[in-house]
Amino acid sequence: MAQQFVNSKLAPNKVVIFGKSGCPFCHRALDLLEELHLKPGHLEYIDLSNRSDVADIQDYLLQITGARTVPRIFFGHTCIGGFTDLDALKRSGELESLLKQIGAL
């Protein structure tokens, strides 16, 4: 069920953040991406806080990304990591290029 849920949210031209409401890094990741004004419908924040299957989802994220921490940020079907990784992409100048490659910007 967790696998189906996660996979149903991912799309080739979409940025998806799996996060939790109490996580400051999740909010920073969302703020950073919102500042870039992605195309409408190409950014989705999924709050796992109140889901009964949060542990299963995080276990599945661990299986496919190597970490169960949030945020887990996907560009298309590829996990780029967490906030630190997203911030590093911005600082290196690669972020906008990657977002253009998937059609989100």
C-alpha positions in Angstrom: 0.0 0.0 0.0 2.8 2.5 0.9 4.6 1.6 -2.4 1.4 2.2 -4.4 0.8 5.5 -2.6 4.3 6.9 -3.2 4.5 5.7 -6.8 1.1 7.2 -7.6 2.4 10.6 -6.5 5.5 10.6 -8.7 5.3 11.8 -12.3 8.1 12.6 -14.9 7.4 16.4 -15.0 6.6 16.9 -11.3 8.5 17.8 -8.1 7.2 16.0 -5.1 8.2 16.6 -1.5 7.2 14.1 1.2 7.4 15.9 4.5 5.8 16.4 7.9 4.2 19.6 9.3 6.6 19.9 12.3 9.7 19.6 10.1 11.5 23.0 9.5 13.6 21.5 6.7 10.4 20.4 4.9 9.1 23.9 5.0 12.4 25.4 3.9 12.4 23.0 0.9 8.9 24.0 0.0 9.7 27.7 0.3 12.8 27.4 -1.8 10.9 25.7 -4.6 7.9 28.0 -4.4 10.3 31.0 -4.9 11.2 29.5 -8.3 7.6 29.7 -9.5 7.3 26.2 -11.0 4.6 25.7 -13.6 1.1 25.2 -12.0 0.5 21.6 -11.0 4.2 20.7 -11.1 4.9 20.9 -7.4 3.2 18.8 -4.7 3.9 18.8 -1.0 2.6 15.6 0.7 2.3 16.0 4.5 2.7 12.6 6.1 2.1 13.8 9.6 -1.5 12.5 10.1 -1.3 9.4 8.0 -1.8 6.1 9.7 0.7 4.5 7.4 3.5 7.0 7.9 5.9 4.4 9.1 5.2 2.2 6.1 5.7 5.1 3.8 9.0 6.1 5.4 10.1 2.5 5.3 9.4 2.4 1.6 11.2 5.7 1.1 14.2 4.2 2.8 14.0 1.2 0.5 14.0 3.3 -2.7 16.1 6.3 -1.6 18.5 5.1 1.1 16.9 7.4 3.8 13.6 7.5 5.6 14.0 11.0 6.9 11.9 13.9 5.5 11.9 15.8 3.4 12.4 13.3 0.6 12.3 15.4 -2.6 11.7 13.8 -6.0 12.3 15.4 -9.4 10.2 13.1 -11.6 10.9 9.6 -10.4 14.4 10.5 -9.1 15.0 11.3 -5.4 17.4 14.2 -5.2 17.6 13.8 -1.4 16.6 16.2 1.3 16.7 19.9 1.9 20.5 20.0 2.2 20.8 18.4 -1.3 18.2 20.8 -2.7 20.0 23.8 -1.3 23.3 22.5 -2.7 21.8 22.2 -6.1 20.6 25.8 -5.9 24.0 27.1 -4.7 25.8 25.3 -7.5 23.4 26.7 -10.1 22.2 23.3 -11.2 18.7 23.5 -9.7 16.9 25.5 -12.4 18.5 23.5 -15.2 17.3 20.2 -13.6 13.8 21.6 -13.2 13.8 22.7 -16.8 14.9 19.3 -17.9 11.8 17.6 -16.3 9.5 20.4 -17.6 8.6 21.8 -14.2 10.1 25.2 -14.8 
